[in-house]
Amino acid sequence: MKLKWRLVTIALFVSFAYPIENDTHSLTIKVEKLQNSKGVVQFVLYNKDGSIPDEKFKKYYQKQIGTIGKNNTAISIFENLPSGRYAVNILHDENKNGEIDKGFILPIEGVGFSNVNKLGLLNGPSFIKSSFELKTDSTLTVKIIYMVKKGKYNE
């Protein structure tokens, strides 16, 4: 019986002296000012250098599909993410086909990347530009960029 209590005492001491840290986190991603409420919003999370650009969505770490809510906004929460570097890609998938639809060259649906506020032919996204360190539960707002305005080429 004494041995049992000694083991319990040692276990309690070790657990208080060396607490086990929860090294997983949640990441809440918000999208505002969507051009309309058509379709869905695709939230794509990356965790490796070289994974962006990923026009065919084959190199991602996790993906979620979100509905468009009030005021043309959408939110997605990724749970149990290990600490590390991540990048986010958003697609306002108006026709729900899971692809970035393009006109001649430019996307005709809204796209967005973490840490990127402007896109152009010479200013493309990359994991290095878009990535951020996740160390705690975090919330991130991603700007959606519409390269082709409605009414010009894609009504």
Secondary structure, 3 states (H helix, E strand, C coil): CHHHHHHHHHHHHHHHHCCCCCCEEEEEEEECCCCCCCCEEEEEEECCCCCCCCCCCCCCCEEEEECCCHHHCEEEEEEEEECEEEEEEEEEECCCCCCCCECCCCECCCEEECCECCCECCECCCHHHHCEEECCCEEEEECCECCCCCCCCCC
